[in-house]
């Protein structure tokens, strides 16, 4: 029986199951629903202001296409090896972006959230920090922030170093020593640069199930080792025990599929003490291996909709209808992970706390 923990519930981009992601309403609602922290995705503007958007291409999450004054900004760029056409934050000043309004990114799946389209402006990182401070005061406890730096190598090449901008923004907001501060990235290089700049929070390495990190590809090309090399036993110990502090991280963050292990070989990892959960999938040994290497483990993303669930947890309804989410959430929350990212924080809190 593996050791149990009480994982943190992190509002993934706020509470995007209920309100358009990365809006003040989504973040405030996440805390009202019991989240311990929220997670903003961070990109940069042309004038070096950090804003929170899922991607630097914003046509799917804002009403930018409805603004004729910005029609000439539509362009095609290659971001981390992928050609994208649309509007990009680095081509706008913050003053220009501030006139835009947020939209639901997945309207076919989340029609209720889409009814709030165009109500809320987009936010800067500084705005999110204010929300966390206010929610902490209201809750009489320190709530947290798990900030994801997006496309760091790309922004570095554009003259917008996210590590420098991030550290400066924290200092300006009085957040440099905040106890609930975590930063994460799919690129370990930017996490190392934060260490060199004296960043005092926890640094977490996001690990995809496939592919290779953009920073490695930029440096090594086709010879770049993939993410798979990071989650071997050797790779995990290298992450947790590297000689240089800049090369070490405090944890890893992986998707649901990397925690689950389909089949019956390891079904004994869970018993009837898990609230009678009918196990249709069990966990891999990744959590145990990472913990043995001194790393925390986070898991993303807990979502209830059929279209978002692993196949074995879907029911016969439409993609927007909820499937067997409770069973999946229970498995993940009892897997030993230290935190989970959830689009509906209240559901994760309810399962975690046995409600």
C-alpha positions as CSV (number, residue, x, y, z in Angstrom):
1,X,0.0,0.0,0.0
2,X,1.5,3.3,-1.1
3,X,1.6,6.2,1.3
4,X,-1.4,8.5,1.2
5,X,-1.3,12.3,0.9
6,X,-3.8,15.1,0.8
7,X,-3.3,16.5,-2.6
8,X,-3.8,20.2,-3.4
9,X,-6.5,21.1,-5.8
10,X,-5.4,23.7,-8.3
11,X,-7.9,25.6,-10.3
12,X,-6.7,25.0,-13.9
13,X,-6.8,28.5,-15.5
14,X,-9.3,29.3,-12.8
15,X,-12.6,27.4,-13.0
16,X,-13.0,27.1,-16.8
17,X,-15.7,24.5,-16.4
18,X,-18.0,27.3,-15.4
19,X,-16.5,30.6,-16.7
20,X,-14.2,31.5,-19.6
21,X,-10.6,30.6,-18.6
22,X,-8.1,33.1,-17.3
23,X,-10.8,35.7,-16.4
24,X,-11.2,37.3,-13.0
25,X,-14.6,35.6,-12.7
26,X,-12.9,32.2,-13.3
27,X,-10.2,32.8,-10.7
28,X,-12.5,34.2,-8.1
29,X,-14.9,31.3,-8.6
30,X,-12.1,28.7,-8.3
31,X,-11.3,30.0,-4.8
32,X,-15.0,30.2,-3.9
33,X,-15.3,26.5,-4.9
34,X,-12.4,25.5,-2.6
35,X,-9.3,25.5,-4.7
36,X,-6.0,25.8,-2.9
37,X,-4.3,27.6,-5.7
38,X,-4.9,28.7,-9.3
39,X,-2.9,28.2,-12.4
40,X,-2.4,31.0,-15.0
41,X,-0.7,30.5,-18.3
42,X,1.7,33.3,-18.9
43,X,2.7,35.0,-22.2
44,X,4.1,38.4,-23.0
45,X,3.0,41.5,-24.9
46,X,5.2,43.6,-27.2
47,X,5.9,46.0,-24.4
48,X,6.9,43.3,-22.0
49,X,3.8,43.0,-19.9
50,X,2.9,39.5,-18.8
51,X,-0.7,38.5,-19.6
52,X,-2.6,35.3,-18.9
53,X,-3.8,33.4,-22.0
54,X,-3.8,29.7,-22.9
55,X,-1.5,30.5,-25.8
56,X,0.1,33.6,-27.3
57,X,-2.2,33.1,-30.3
58,X,-5.5,34.5,-29.1
59,X,-8.1,34.2,-31.8
60,X,-9.8,31.3,-30.0
61,X,-10.0,32.9,-26.6
62,X,-10.8,36.5,-27.3
63,X,-12.9,38.7,-29.6
64,X,-9.8,40.0,-31.4
65,X,-11.2,39.0,-34.8
66,X,-14.2,41.4,-34.2
67,X,-11.9,44.4,-34.0
68,X,-11.3,45.9,-37.4
69,X,-8.5,48.1,-36.2
70,X,-6.5,44.9,-35.5
71,X,-7.3,43.1,-38.8
72,X,-3.8,43.8,-40.2
73,X,-2.2,42.0,-37.2
74,X,-3.4,38.6,-38.4
75,X,-0.4,36.6,-39.5
76,X,1.2,33.1,-39.6
77,X,4.0,32.2,-37.3
78,X,5.9,29.1,-36.3
79,X,5.7,28.5,-32.5
80,X,7.7,25.5,-31.2
81,X,7.7,24.0,-34.6
82,X,4.0,24.4,-35.3
83,X,2.6,26.9,-37.9
84,X,-0.2,28.9,-36.5
85,X,-2.3,31.6,-38.1
86,X,-4.0,34.3,-36.0
87,X,-3.3,37.1,-33.7
88,X,-0.4,36.9,-31.3
89,X,0.1,38.7,-27.9
90,X,3.7,39.8,-28.8
91,X,2.3,41.9,-31.6
92,X,0.2,44.0,-29.3
93,X,0.9,46.4,-26.4
94,X,-0.9,45.9,-23.2
95,X,-3.0,49.0,-23.8
96,X,-4.2,47.4,-27.1
97,X,-4.9,44.0,-25.5
98,X,-6.8,45.6,-22.7
99,X,-9.7,46.4,-25.0
100,X,-10.3,42.8,-25.8
101,X,-12.8,40.5,-24.1
102,X,-12.4,36.8,-23.2
103,X,-14.3,33.9,-24.9
104,X,-14.8,30.3,-24.0
105,X,-12.2,28.2,-25.7
106,X,-14.3,25.1,-26.0
107,X,-17.8,26.3,-26.7
108,X,-19.1,23.0,-28.2
109,X,-18.3,21.2,-24.9
110,X,-18.9,24.1,-22.5
111,X,-22.0,25.9,-23.7
112,X,-22.8,27.2,-20.3
113,X,-19.5,28.9,-19.9
114,X,-19.8,30.3,-23.4
115,X,-22.8,32.3,-22.3
116,X,-20.3,34.6,-20.5
117,X,-18.4,35.4,-23.7
118,X,-17.3,39.0,-24.2
119,X,-18.2,40.0,-20.6
120,X,-14.7,39.9,-19.1
121,X,-11.4,41.7,-20.1
122,X,-8.2,39.7,-20.3
123,X,-5.8,40.0,-17.3
124,X,-2.2,40.7,-16.6
125,X,-0.3,38.5,-14.2
126,X,-0.4,41.4,-11.7
127,X,-4.2,41.2,-11.8
128,X,-4.2,37.5,-10.9
129,X,-1.8,38.1,-8.0
130,X,-4.3,40.7,-6.7
131,X,-7.1,38.1,-6.9
132,X,-5.0,35.6,-5.0
133,X,-4.2,38.1,-2.3
134,X,-7.8,39.1,-1.9
135,X,-9.0,35.5,-1.7
136,X,-6.3,34.7,0.8
137,X,-7.5,37.5,3.0
138,X,-11.1,36.3,2.8
139,X,-10.1,32.7,3.5
140,X,-7.7,33.7,6.4
141,X,-5.0,31.4,4.8
142,X,-2.3,31.7,2.2
143,X,-3.7,30.5,-1.1
144,X,-1.3,29.7,-3.9
145,X,-0.3,30.4,-7.5
146,X,1.1,27.8,-10.0
147,X,2.3,29.9,-12.9
148,X,3.0,28.3,-16.2
149,X,5.5,30.0,-18.5
150,X,4.5,29.3,-22.1
151,X,6.9,29.0,-25.0
152,X,9.9,30.4,-23.2
153,X,12.5,29.7,-25.9
154,X,10.2,31.3,-28.5
155,X,9.8,34.5,-26.4
156,X,13.5,34.6,-25.6
157,X,14.2,34.7,-29.4
158,X,11.7,37.5,-29.7
159,X,13.6,39.6,-27.1
160,X,11.0,38.9,-24.3
161,X,12.7,36.8,-21.7
162,X,9.9,35.4,-19.6
163,X,12.2,34.5,-16.6
164,X,13.3,38.1,-16.3
165,X,9.8,39.6,-16.8
166,X,8.4,37.1,-14.3
167,X,10.9,37.8,-11.6
168,X,10.4,41.6,-12.1
169,X,6.6,41.2,-12.0
170,X,6.8,39.3,-8.7
171,X,9.0,41.9,-7.1
172,X,6.7,44.7,-8.2
173,X,3.7,42.9,-6.6
174,X,5.6,42.0,-3.4
175,X,5.3,38.3,-4.3
176,X,9.0,37.3,-4.4
177,X,8.8,35.5,-1.0
178,X,5.2,34.3,-1.2
179,X,4.9,30.9,0.4
180,X,2.4,29.5,-2.1
181,X,4.4,30.3,-5.2
182,X,5.2,27.6,-7.8
183,X,6.3,28.1,-11.4
184,X,6.2,25.4,-14.1
185,X,7.2,25.0,-17.7
186,X,7.6,22.4,-20.4
187,X,11.1,23.8,-20.9
188,X,13.5,23.1,-18.1
189,X,15.9,25.8,-19.4
190,X,13.7,28.7,-18.2
191,X,13.3,27.0,-14.8
192,X,17.1,27.0,-14.5
193,X,17.3,30.7,-15.5
194,X,14.8,31.5,-12.7
195,X,17.1,29.8,-10.2
196,X,20.0,31.9,-11.4
197,X,17.9,35.0,-11.0
198,X,17.2,34.1,-7.3
199,X,13.7,32.9,-7.7
200,X,12.6,31.5,-4.3
201,X,9.5,29.5,-5.1
202,X,9.2,25.9,-6.2
203,X,10.1,24.9,-9.8
204,X,8.1,22.2,-11.5
205,X,8.9,20.6,-14.8
206,X,6.0,19.8,-17.1
207,X,6.4,16.5,-18.9
208,X,4.4,15.6,-22.0
209,X,3.6,12.0,-22.8
210,X,5.2,12.3,-26.2
211,X,7.7,14.5,-28.1
212,X,10.6,16.5,-27.0
213,X,10.9,19.9,-25.1
214,X,11.1,22.9,-27.4
215,X,14.3,24.2,-25.7
216,X,16.1,20.9,-26.4
217,X,14.9,20.8,-29.9
218,X,16.1,24.4,-30.4
219,X,19.5,23.4,-29.1
220,X,20.0,19.9,-30.4
221,X,17.6,19.5,-33.3
222,X,16.5,16.0,-34.2
223,X,18.9,14.6,-31.7
224,X,17.1,16.1,-28.8
225,X,16.1,13.5,-26.2
226,X,12.4,13.2,-25.7
227,X,10.3,13.7,-22.6
228,X,10.3,10.0,-22.1
229,X,14.0,10.1,-21.0
230,X,13.0,12.4,-18.1
231,X,10.6,9.9,-16.5
232,X,12.9,6.9,-16.4
233,X,14.4,6.2,-13.0
234,X,17.7,7.7,-14.1
235,X,16.0,10.7,-15.6
236,X,13.9,11.4,-12.4
237,X,17.0,11.2,-10.2
238,X,18.8,13.6,-12.5
239,X,16.0,16.0,-12.2
240,X,15.9,15.8,-8.4
241,X,19.6,15.5,-7.6
242,X,21.5,17.4,-10.3
243,X,24.8,18.9,-9.0
244,X,23.9,22.4,-10.2
245,X,20.8,24.0,-8.5
246,X,19.9,25.4,-11.9
247,X,19.6,21.9,-13.3
248,X,17.4,20.6,-10.4
249,X,13.7,20.9,-10.1
250,X,11.3,20.4,-7.2
251,X,8.7,18.4,-9.0
252,X,7.2,17.1,-12.2
253,X,3.7,17.6,-13.6
254,X,2.3,15.0,-15.9
255,X,-1.0,14.3,-17.7
256,X,-3.7,11.9,-16.5
257,X,-2.5,9.2,-18.9
258,X,0.9,9.0,-17.4
259,X,-0.6,8.4,-13.9
260,X,-3.0,5.7,-15.1
261,X,-2.0,2.2,-16.1
262,X,-4.6,0.2,-17.9
263,X,-4.9,-3.5,-17.1
264,X,-5.1,-5.7,-14.1
265,X,-1.5,-6.3,-13.1
266,X,-1.3,-3.6,-10.5
267,X,-4.9,-3.6,-9.3
268,X,-3.8,-4.5,-5.8
269,X,-2.5,-0.9,-5.4
270,X,-6.0,0.1,-4.3
271,X,-8.4,-1.7,-2.0
272,X,-11.9,-1.3,-0.7
273,X,-10.6,1.5,1.6
274,X,-10.8,3.8,-1.3
275,X,-14.5,4.4,-0.8
276,X,-15.6,1.3,-2.8
277,X,-14.1,2.7,-6.1
278,X,-14.6,0.2,-8.9
279,X,-11.2,0.3,-10.4
280,X,-11.2,0.1,-14.2
281,X,-7.7,1.5,-14.5
282,X,-4.9,1.6,-11.9
283,X,-1.9,3.8,-11.4
284,X,1.6,3.3,-12.8
285,X,4.7,3.4,-10.6
286,X,5.6,6.9,-11.8
287,X,4.4,8.6,-8.6
288,X,6.5,6.3,-6.4
289,X,9.6,6.6,-8.6
290,X,9.4,10.4,-8.6
291,X,8.9,10.6,-4.9
292,X,11.9,8.3,-4.3
293,X,13.9,10.8,-6.3
294,X,12.7,13.6,-4.1
295,X,10.3,15.1,-6.5
296,X,6.7,16.2,-6.0
297,X,4.2,15.0,-8.5
298,X,1.3,17.0,-10.0
299,X,-1.3,15.7,-12.4
300,X,-3.3,17.5,-15.2
301,X,-6.1,17.9,-16.0
302,X,-9.2,16.5,-14.1
303,X,-12.3,17.1,-16.3
304,X,-15.7,15.5,-16.2
305,X,-16.9,15.7,-19.8
306,X,-17.0,12.6,-21.9
307,X,-15.0,14.3,-24.6
308,X,-12.2,15.1,-22.1
309,X,-12.1,11.8,-20.3
310,X,-9.8,8.8,-21.0
311,X,-11.8,6.3,-23.1
312,X,-12.5,3.8,-20.3
313,X,-14.2,6.5,-18.2
314,X,-16.6,7.7,-20.9
315,X,-20.3,6.9,-21.0
316,X,-22.6,6.7,-23.9
317,X,-23.6,10.3,-23.9
318,X,-22.5,13.3,-26.0
319,X,-19.0,14.8,-25.6
320,X,-20.4,17.6,-23.5
321,X,-22.2,15.3,-21.1
322,X,-20.4,14.1,-18.0
323,X,-19.0,10.6,-17.9
324,X,-17.6,8.4,-15.1
325,X,-15.6,11.3,-13.7
326,X,-16.0,10.5,-10.1
327,X,-14.3,7.1,-10.4
328,X,-11.4,8.7,-12.4
329,X,-11.0,11.6,-9.9
330,X,-11.0,9.1,-7.0
331,X,-8.2,7.0,-8.6
332,X,-6.0,10.0,-9.3
333,X,-6.6,11.7,-5.9
334,X,-5.6,8.5,-4.1
335,X,-2.6,7.8,-6.3
336,X,-0.2,9.6,-4.1
337,X,0.1,12.7,-6.2
338,X,0.8,16.0,-4.4
339,X,-1.6,18.1,-6.4
340,X,-4.1,17.9,-9.2
341,X,-5.3,20.5,-11.8
342,X,-9.0,20.7,-12.2
343,X,-11.3,22.6,-14.5
344,X,-14.1,22.2,-12.0
345,X,-12.4,22.6,-8.6
346,X,-15.5,21.8,-6.6
347,X,-15.7,18.3,-8.0
348,X,-12.1,17.5,-7.2
349,X,-12.4,19.0,-3.7
350,X,-15.6,16.9,-3.1
351,X,-13.9,13.7,-4.1
352,X,-10.8,14.5,-2.2
353,X,-12.7,15.3,1.0
354,X,-15.1,12.4,0.7
355,X,-18.2,14.5,0.1
